[in-house]
Amino acid sequence: MGLIREPKDVDFTVQSEPWTEEELKDFRKLMTELKAKDTKSKPRSFTPKKKVNA
């Protein structure tokens, strides 16, 4: 696979804008809820699979 060149007069680099305080507040609230939900789920146990001889 070769390199892909940018067409002339086209810039693919994107600069993200900083988040507002309201967006940060919403994001932090969402992450807190997701983390709380994740810890409530039961822990997964690892069960090794048996090898089958063919």
Steps between C-alpha positions, in 0.01 A plus 500: 500500500643836405475844646189703435570859407281795588344669200620853436309769692362240743621471857406183689642614833233598747542708810250422769337780692528502879193382688281750680446469874146372437626229261766396752240483776273279285789276400619455858144418611466241223835340584409481868173325414673256264767414756237446770299278267811300407593427861145374567533229235604163631867410464584274210676177577754342273434140400775343293379301199593137472711399205335256262728254324395450142 
